[in-house]
């Protein structure tokens, strides 16, 4: 959590990649975000943390942009590479969340638990 310099109130930090809340927009400031691979010190939102990890593995264009950005210390290229994969990452996260809800509902119906 950061402190709003105008109001002095605690406020959730903002992700430098997507401008969303850290760790996410549903629970801003509830827990730490992901650690960016850009500098290994800056927190980013959970979605961008996943996208940072996945983008270079699944998109050659994203990998090339991220690599060039890191080698030349151009943060905007790094961000552009991650943003290429963000829509797909968002969809993957959404599908995983829906699958988990379905599984829990089935478990409750059958009286079993996967935990």
C-alpha positions, 0 to 999 in steps of 0.5 A: 500500500502506498500513501496518497500524497494529497489526502494522506490516506493509504491507497493501493499501488498501480501497476506500471504495465497496465495501470491497474491496481496491485495485486488486482482490481478486485482486491486492491492492496489486499496482498503484495503483487508480482515482482516484475522481471524488469528489475526484480524489485518493482511490484506489478499486478498479478495479471501482468506478472503472469503475462510477463512470464508467459509472453516470451514463451508463447509469442516470438514478437513479445519475446523480441520486444522484451529482449530488446527492451531489456538489452537497451534498457527501454522500459516501453519496449518491455511493456509493449511486449507484455501488453501483446499477451495481456488479452490472452492472459486475461482470458486464460485467467478468466477460464481458470477461475470459472473452471475452479468455481465449477469444480467447487460446485460439483464437489459441494454437490457430491460432498467431496473436496479436492483440497 
